[in-house]
Amino acid sequence: MALPTKQKIRMFVGTLVAVIFGGLLASLMFMPVPPQNADIVKVLVGFVGGAFVMMVSFYFGDSDNSGKE
C-alpha cells in the first residue's frame, strides 16, 4: 500500500525534525558549549524542541484524523 505524496512529505519532515532534535541533544551531551554561544544554543534547542513537540502532537493527537482525504 503506497502512501500519498502529502503523507510522504509529512513523514519525511517529521523524521527530519526528530533526527535533528535527537542529534542536537546528543551533541550537547558530548561537546562543551563555549560560554559566548550558550544563549544561541539555548534558543536553538527551544526552537527545534518546539517543532518536535508540534510534530509529535500532530501525529499522535487529534489533528492526524482531521486531514484524511
C-alpha positions, 0 to 999 in steps of 0.5 A: 500500500503506497502512501500519498505524496502529502503523507510522504512529505509529512513523514519525511519532515517529521523524521527530519525534525526528530533526527535533528532534535535527537542529534542536537541533544546528543551533541550537547551531551558530548561537546562543551558549549563555549560560554559566548554561544550558550544563549544561541544554543539555548534558543536553538534547542527551544526552537527545534524542541518546539517543532518536535513537540508540534510534530509529535502532537500532530501525529499522535493527537487529534489533528492526524484524523482531521486531514484524511482525504 
